[in-house]
Amino acid sequence: MPLELIHTDVCGPIDPASLGKNIYFLLFIDDYSRKTWVYFLKQKSEVFSTFKRFKALVEKQSGYQIKAMRSDRGGEFISKEFKAFCEENGIRRPLTIPYSPQQNGVVERKNRSIVNMTRSMLKSKNLPKEFWAEAVVCAVYLSNRSPTRSVWNQTPQEAWSGYKPSVSHLKVFGSIAYVHVPDQQRKKLDDKSEKFIFIGYSQESKGYKLYNPVDKKMKVSRDVTFDEKSSWDWTDRDKEQLKQAPRAWNSHIDKYFQEKGFMKCPHEHALYVKMNGKCDILIVGLYVDDLIFTGNNVKMFDDFKKEMAKEFEMTDIGLMSYYLGIEVKQRDDGIFISQEAYAKEVLKNDSDWARDVDDRKSTTGFVFYFGKATFTWTSKKQSIVTLSTCEAEYVAATSTVCHAIWLRSLLKELSFIQDESTQIYVDNKSAIALAKNPVFHDRSKHIDTQYHFIRESIAKKQVQVKYVKSEDQDADIFTKPLNREVFEKLRNRLGMRESSLRGRVGS
């Protein structure tokens, strides 16, 4: 009769740990039907609690009670609590003689068979060893549905349940599986299926267990198409994960933000804006899996943090103090360093001419202000060789205008609409005249067309180019070496102070 005798043993430790961080598996075998059950453990001390779960399961399923259980003399099987529990429930405990595994031969041989099947399944599809637990479950599932000499003309599953199991649903372990994506979860042009790896059969529902190596998530589905001859390419596994995971994450959070009413900024794809009425605003900046947010409504802050915590595993580290390599000190008298924008921008621009003696290319430098606050700047070598100081200044001014137009568009998305032209200060009158003159002549006709973008921007009144004396050109600090007096003067104009962000802000 079922449950007259149960054979049990622990196999492990197994290195590496499974995907579930387990290092042992525990087998129970019914001597009557030879049906096998498997459980996974992180440590052997879990054997007793696992046995109680197994006992409740099989006695409920069969209507019989466990009469005896054979095991070795491992400490996990002969603890006082284990012995007391068996005595209370009338379970005999025939234990093996020390160093005599053959006395527990039924489960010892099954252990060997399961390990061999597991090794073969992993090897045949070149799966990483971390999948051993999934392979063990599949091996036990197949073993229970395979003929055995111990049970005449029946499989263990049939001998246990009284029903002949179907094998029409069996698939090759580790093969490629394409899972149907429901219409409700995709858009018109999205793929109708996703690529997974088949890793077994669900015990809770009629479906296949599947694994996505990109986002490392498991899924159960019945709407699956298999390519049993193919296997996942693990050759560049780490590179593939590094390459694909950020895209998968970005796609997921982008969809989440837009579902929550955020507008994605077309001029900066990592920026999301949510308006509540005409005045309240929430701005979220995203960099991979780090994000910062600001706005003018505390309730919107709190609601946003609560919703994010429900959807994602995240940590709120409070007021921003460090982000993307920039330390931020927020005080009552100001924010140091700040990248936030609340006022009208004024652009200042400068360029040296042929400062690099190796390739004779000039350096473009510019700095942007919102009111009196410096918020972005550049010092970059020009990509072309210019023929004069005028031309170098002209090219630098055009590069700066391009950046200004982008900033104007970005600010518009943040509800900072500018009606007036952006002021650009250049310390070369010839370059200014060249920018304002729409006629091509000998001094400008050789300049690449892209650098004449400044003329179009002036005509549209998006920018206004003004002259500034060289001694008042703040951008000089980004383009050329300066004496100490001039350097300190320009540095102070940028709002910089000789102080640590962690200490007191000096004068």
VOGU-3710 file (C-alpha; in Angstrom, 3 decimals, decimal comma):
1> mplelihtdv> 0,000/0,000/0,000  1,159/3,606/-0,526  3,231/5,197/2,247  4,025/1,898/3,959  7,691/2,876/3,623  9,385/6,107/2,551  13,035/6,264/1,467  14,812/9,610/1,939  18,250/11,169/1,539  19,951/14,540/1,102
11> cgpidpaslg> 22,239/15,253/-1,849  24,796/18,060/-1,699  26,281/20,529/-1,134  26,249/21,469/-4,817  28,438/24,235/-6,196  27,399/26,666/-7,567  24,207/27,489/-5,714  20,993/27,310/-7,719  19,106/30,333/-9,019  17,143/30,174/-5,760
21> kniyfllfid> 20,412/30,121/-3,735  19,915/26,491/-2,632  22,818/24,038/-2,339  21,052/20,766/-1,365  18,134/18,732/-2,650  16,108/16,266/-0,573  14,393/13,220/-2,094  11,434/11,248/-0,754  10,487/7,978/-2,508  7,344/5,954/-1,866
31> dysrktwvyf> 8,396/2,293/-1,796  5,020/1,068/-3,114  4,734/3,249/-6,243  8,370/4,452/-6,478  7,065/7,978/-7,021  9,679/10,587/-6,121  9,322/14,046/-4,558  12,122/16,607/-4,448  12,683/19,641/-2,205  15,521/22,169/-2,197
41> lkqksevfst> 17,379/23,357/0,879  19,800/26,117/1,775  20,987/24,131/4,796  20,470/20,632/6,176  18,698/21,918/9,276  15,649/22,509/7,042  15,093/18,739/6,601  12,736/18,349/9,569  10,399/21,214/8,594  10,454/19,977/4,991
51> fkrfkalvek> 9,475/16,457/6,071  6,439/17,807/7,932  5,334/19,620/4,759  5,862/16,452/2,715  3,922/14,331/5,228  0,923/16,681/5,155  0,931/16,722/1,343  1,132/13,008/0,592  -1,224/11,907/3,355  -3,828/14,371/2,119
61> qsgyqikamr> -3,392/13,239/-1,496  -3,475/9,496/-0,873  -5,700/9,122/2,155  -3,016/6,911/3,736  -0,544/7,632/6,510  3,223/7,216/6,529  4,093/4,042/8,422  7,898/4,058/8,208  10,772/6,147/6,819  14,232/4,798/6,029
71> sdrggefisk> 17,244/7,136/6,057  20,897/7,229/6,963  22,154/8,443/10,340  22,868/12,011/9,244  22,353/14,578/11,981  19,500/16,144/10,054  17,500/12,875/10,388  18,230/11,876/13,990  17,674/15,117/15,879  15,620/14,972/19,080
81> efkafceeng> 12,722/16,911/17,582  12,661/14,668/14,507  12,675/11,543/16,672  9,946/12,905/18,959  7,739/13,863/16,001  7,998/10,379/14,476  7,170/8,729/17,795  4,110/10,961/18,232  2,872/10,036/14,741  3,669/6,329/14,951
91> irrpltipys> 6,336/6,416/12,221  9,010/3,723/12,441  12,581/4,803/11,705  14,711/1,968/10,237  18,151/3,625/10,052  21,120/2,374/8,045  24,351/1,127/9,570  27,098/3,821/9,489  29,073/3,843/6,217  26,604/1,454/4,575
101> pqqngvverk> 24,796/3,478/1,882  23,751/0,231/0,172  21,206/-0,274/2,971  19,425/2,813/1,666  19,948/1,715/-1,917  16,587/2,790/-3,377  17,138/6,492/-2,753  20,918/6,356/-3,204  20,481/4,923/-6,700  17,779/7,461/-7,471
111> nrsivnmtrs> 20,130/10,252/-6,379  22,709/9,026/-8,856  20,161/8,744/-11,676  18,806/12,248/-11,041  22,299/13,779/-10,949  23,233/12,014/-14,200  20,046/13,225/-15,895  20,670/16,748/-14,602  24,223/16,778/-15,914  23,071/15,548/-19,327
121> mlksknlpke> 20,273/18,108/-19,631  22,541/21,010/-18,739  25,262/19,790/-21,082  22,992/19,127/-24,053  21,811/22,754/-24,172  24,988/24,318/-22,793  23,117/25,799/-19,837  25,001/27,388/-16,917  25,359/25,196/-13,827  23,153/27,578/-11,822
131> fwaeavvcav> 20,178/25,911/-13,535  20,832/22,566/-11,803  17,775/22,849/-9,509  15,430/23,395/-12,459  17,029/20,412/-14,197  16,601/18,259/-11,064  12,883/19,083/-10,883  12,494/18,224/-14,560  14,451/14,974/-14,100  12,179/13,918/-11,227
141> ylsnrsptrs> 9,101/14,860/-13,283  10,276/12,679/-16,181  11,348/9,847/-13,893  7,866/9,663/-12,372  6,437/9,268/-15,880  8,945/6,680/-17,107  8,587/2,865/-16,847  10,456/1,114/-14,041  11,102/-2,552/-13,236  10,062/-1,932/-9,640
151> vwnqtpqeaw> 6,423/-1,341/-10,663  4,970/-3,859/-13,107  3,474/-2,380/-16,285  2,985/1,047/-14,730  4,851/4,290/-14,263  5,372/5,588/-10,708  2,900/8,420/-11,342  0,197/5,976/-12,456  0,859/3,627/-9,536  0,515/6,565/-7,131
161> sgykpsvshl> -2,491/8,361/-8,618  -4,310/5,565/-10,466  -4,283/7,603/-13,693  -2,025/7,067/-16,675  -0,111/10,331/-17,248  0,051/12,008/-20,640  3,425/12,578/-22,274  2,217/14,622/-25,248  3,228/17,884/-23,572  6,853/16,899/-22,895
171> kvfgsiayvh> 9,529/19,127/-24,415  13,322/19,177/-24,535  14,723/20,840/-21,427  16,640/24,054/-22,144  15,234/24,579/-25,630  14,171/27,963/-26,971  10,547/28,912/-26,257  8,601/31,776/-27,814  5,888/33,008/-25,466  2,814/34,749/-26,840
181> vpdqqrkkld> 2,332/38,322/-25,610  -1,371/39,067/-24,988  -2,926/41,837/-27,070  -3,571/43,854/-23,919  0,163/43,995/-23,149  1,493/45,171/-26,510  1,017/47,876/-29,089  0,237/47,471/-32,770  3,838/47,153/-33,968  5,279/45,323/-30,944
191> dksekfifig> 6,494/41,729/-31,288  3,800/39,124/-30,713  6,144/36,850/-28,778  9,110/36,985/-26,409  12,111/34,662/-26,365  12,591/32,463/-23,281  14,301/29,234/-22,199  12,151/26,228/-21,266  13,148/25,072/-17,753  10,380/22,706/-16,688
201> ysqeskgykl> 6,715/22,129/-15,929  4,627/24,109/-13,469  3,401/22,144/-10,454  0,697/24,703/-9,639  -0,952/25,100/-13,041  -1,056/23,563/-16,510  1,766/25,498/-18,082  5,463/25,578/-18,878  8,081/27,200/-16,669  10,199/29,639/-18,651
211> ynpvdkkmkv> 13,219/31,824/-17,938  14,352/35,071/-19,541  18,170/35,373/-19,309  18,013/39,094/-20,132  15,944/40,322/-17,186  16,458/37,121/-15,124  12,739/36,606/-14,548  10,685/33,414/-14,614  7,271/33,012/-16,163  4,593/30,328/-16,497
221> srdvtfdeks> 2,639/30,170/-19,746  0,683/27,701/-21,852  0,799/29,744/-25,080  4,277/28,691/-26,140  5,949/27,690/-29,393  9,119/25,598/-29,023  12,279/25,390/-31,098  13,648/22,190/-29,560  16,687/22,019/-31,844  17,947/25,435/-30,782
231> swdwtdrdke> 19,513/26,621/-27,552  20,395/29,952/-26,010  23,745/31,413/-27,052  25,636/31,843/-23,779  29,001/32,604/-25,431  28,805/36,313/-24,692  26,316/35,958/-21,881  27,652/38,741/-19,675  28,035/41,151/-22,589  24,529/40,364/-23,805
241> qlkqaprawn> 23,064/40,986/-20,370  24,950/44,249/-19,988  23,760/45,321/-23,419  20,155/44,164/-23,224  19,242/44,681/-19,562  19,501/48,498/-19,607  17,308/48,616/-22,718  14,743/46,308/-21,101  14,791/48,395/-17,904  14,524/51,670/-19,810
251> shidkyfqek> 11,599/50,364/-21,850  9,839/49,176/-18,698  10,213/52,393/-16,711  9,422/54,538/-19,759  6,127/52,687/-20,150  5,437/53,064/-16,426  6,043/56,832/-16,422  3,817/57,442/-19,427  1,032/55,337/-17,907  1,257/57,535/-14,791
261> gfmkcpheha> 0,693/60,715/-16,768  4,290/61,835/-17,300  5,291/63,482/-20,566  8,624/62,386/-22,028  10,725/65,358/-23,060  11,464/65,077/-26,817  14,672/67,093/-26,429  16,039/65,036/-23,516  14,796/61,458/-23,419  15,892/60,912/-19,812
271> lyvkmngkcd> 13,618/63,704/-18,585  9,951/63,265/-17,621  7,494/66,005/-16,651  4,125/65,717/-14,941  1,765/68,673/-14,553  -1,030/68,881/-11,992  -3,190/71,757/-13,138  -1,408/74,812/-14,507  0,970/75,470/-11,618  2,057/72,230/-9,927
281> ilivglyvdd> 4,899/70,384/-11,647  6,995/67,274/-11,003  10,227/66,797/-12,962  12,052/63,447/-12,959  15,563/62,951/-14,304  16,581/59,355/-15,070  20,089/57,969/-15,507  20,051/54,147/-15,965  18,536/53,064/-12,605  19,269/56,259/-10,661
291> liftgnnvkm> 16,771/59,072/-10,641  16,306/62,501/-9,111  13,154/64,573/-8,988  12,147/68,105/-8,175  9,098/70,304/-8,389  6,940/72,651/-6,372  4,374/70,376/-4,714  5,280/68,283/-1,648  2,200/66,071/-2,015  3,255/65,159/-5,570
301> fddfkkemak> 6,676/64,202/-4,140  5,153/61,887/-1,526  2,705/60,276/-3,959  5,488/59,709/-6,491  7,754/58,003/-3,946  4,956/55,737/-2,708  3,970/54,668/-6,231  7,589/53,996/-7,216  8,179/51,912/-4,073  5,187/49,724/-4,961
311> efemtdiglm> 6,336/49,115/-8,530  10,128/48,889/-8,146  12,718/47,876/-5,593  14,123/51,265/-4,707  15,765/53,177/-1,881  14,965/56,781/-1,014  18,265/58,372/0,052  16,653/61,710/0,833  17,853/65,151/-0,224  20,288/64,945/-3,141
321> syylgievkq> 23,907/65,173/-2,007  25,754/63,342/-4,786  24,744/62,605/-8,356  26,737/61,526/-11,423  30,034/62,602/-9,918  28,803/65,969/-8,658  28,583/66,734/-4,961  25,648/68,869/-3,975  25,441/70,889/-0,776  21,979/72,300/-0,132
331> rddgifisqe> 21,909/75,169/2,341  19,562/77,971/3,317  21,758/80,475/1,486  22,050/78,492/-1,735  22,676/75,220/-3,533  26,285/74,346/-4,331  26,687/73,008/-7,059  23,290/73,475/-8,676  22,107/72,395/-12,119  18,545/73,643/-11,684
341> ayakevlknd> 17,190/76,454/-13,840  14,681/79,064/-12,725  15,635/82,309/-14,479  16,412/83,887/-17,812  19,575/82,561/-19,439  22,355/84,780/-20,593  24,969/83,212/-22,796  28,586/84,227/-22,858  30,973/82,928/-25,445  34,640/83,077/-26,364
351> sdwardvddr> 37,275/81,281/-28,442  41,040/81,405/-28,742  42,662/81,129/-32,161  45,051/78,277/-33,038  46,046/77,783/-29,408  47,051/74,131/-30,040  50,512/74,236/-31,635  50,276/70,584/-32,725  47,216/70,707/-34,981  46,527/74,464/-34,967
361> ksttgfvfyf> 42,920/73,941/-33,899  41,223/76,485/-31,675  39,308/75,852/-28,461  35,665/76,758/-27,969  34,555/77,810/-24,517  31,163/78,966/-23,320  29,251/79,339/-20,090  25,495/79,618/-19,517  23,798/81,588/-16,756  20,293/81,555/-15,352
371> gkatftwtsk> 20,177/84,905/-13,705  23,459/84,976/-11,744  23,753/81,196/-11,434  26,255/79,300/-13,577  24,706/76,013/-14,651  26,523/74,615/-17,695  29,799/75,215/-19,484  32,100/73,756/-22,121  35,770/73,782/-23,068  36,262/71,810/-26,280
381> kqsivtlstc> 38,684/71,749/-29,180  37,119/72,706/-32,504  36,854/70,002/-35,155  38,265/72,180/-37,962  41,288/74,403/-38,537  40,216/78,041/-38,842  42,100/80,660/-40,854  41,745/83,622/-38,504  40,648/84,763/-35,066  37,419/86,035/-36,611
391> eaeyvaatst> 36,639/82,642/-38,104  37,505/80,810/-34,856  35,162/83,098/-32,912  32,453/82,618/-35,546  32,659/78,813/-35,341  32,611/78,973/-31,533  29,586/81,266/-31,566  27,701/78,885/-33,852  28,431/75,910/-31,556  27,170/77,940/-28,628
401> vchaiwlrsl> 23,998/78,951/-30,459  23,230/75,290/-31,187  23,473/74,559/-27,470  21,334/77,590/-26,650  18,556/76,520/-29,029  18,523/73,068/-27,441  18,319/74,621/-23,965  15,459/76,898/-24,996  13,524/73,858/-26,252  14,302/71,946/-23,083
411> lkelsfiqde> 13,166/74,799/-20,855  9,944/75,059/-22,817  9,196/71,413/-21,953  9,737/72,334/-18,291  7,232/75,201/-18,615  9,953/77,891/-18,650  8,911/79,631/-21,856  11,223/82,405/-23,102  9,715/85,211/-25,134  12,938/87,194/-25,471
421> stqiyvdnks> 16,063/86,282/-27,412  18,962/84,592/-25,660  21,842/87,041/-25,247  25,176/85,803/-26,641  28,280/87,835/-25,791  31,252/87,629/-28,171  34,488/89,626/-27,800  35,246/89,842/-31,538  33,459/92,516/-33,579  34,417/90,935/-36,910
431> aialaknpvf> 32,794/87,644/-35,898  29,643/89,505/-34,844  29,505/91,336/-38,176  29,984/88,047/-40,016  27,128/86,460/-38,040  24,736/89,330/-38,735  25,548/89,611/-42,462  23,469/87,134/-44,518  25,595/87,738/-47,621  28,391/85,261/-48,420
441> hdrskhidtq> 31,673/86,920/-49,394  35,352/86,017/-49,614  35,772/85,891/-45,838  32,957/83,393/-45,292  32,162/81,442/-48,446  34,727/78,726/-47,627  33,187/78,070/-44,185  31,085/74,902/-44,015  27,358/75,575/-44,340  26,575/74,074/-40,920
451> yhfiresiak> 28,426/76,916/-39,195  26,061/79,489/-40,730  23,244/78,194/-38,530  23,873/81,223/-36,298  22,577/83,551/-39,036  19,259/81,701/-39,209  18,883/81,825/-35,424  19,537/85,574/-35,379  16,984/86,112/-38,147  14,369/84,183/-36,134
461> kqvqvkyvks> 15,228/86,311/-33,067  15,994/83,197/-31,046  19,379/84,654/-30,136  20,932/88,119/-30,087  24,695/88,503/-30,486  26,304/91,344/-28,529  29,835/92,619/-28,140  31,725/92,353/-24,856  35,236/93,562/-24,093  37,864/90,848/-23,726
471> edqdadiftk> 38,501/91,765/-20,073  34,796/91,146/-19,370  34,585/87,843/-21,267  33,907/85,190/-18,605  34,446/82,326/-21,070  38,169/83,186/-21,347  38,741/80,930/-18,349  37,814/77,917/-20,517  40,007/78,696/-23,531  43,418/80,046/-22,527
481> plnrevfekl> 45,953/80,272/-19,688  45,494/83,383/-17,549  47,499/85,200/-14,919  46,374/84,763/-11,332  44,573/88,097/-11,036  42,445/87,563/-14,151  41,833/83,901/-13,329  40,520/84,685/-9,834  38,335/87,500/-11,177  36,691/85,224/-13,760
491> rnrlgmress> 36,396/82,362/-11,287  34,508/84,593/-8,862  32,178/85,728/-11,660  31,258/82,076/-12,211  30,096/81,934/-8,597  32,875/79,607/-7,433  34,244/79,773/-3,897  37,350/78,371/-2,249  35,550/76,016/0,116  34,697/72,348/0,630
501> lrgrvgs> 31,157/71,224/-0,019  31,302/69,462/3,335  32,294/72,534/5,285  31,455/76,187/5,657  30,918/78,250/2,541  33,514/81,005/2,544  33,297/84,468/1,122
//
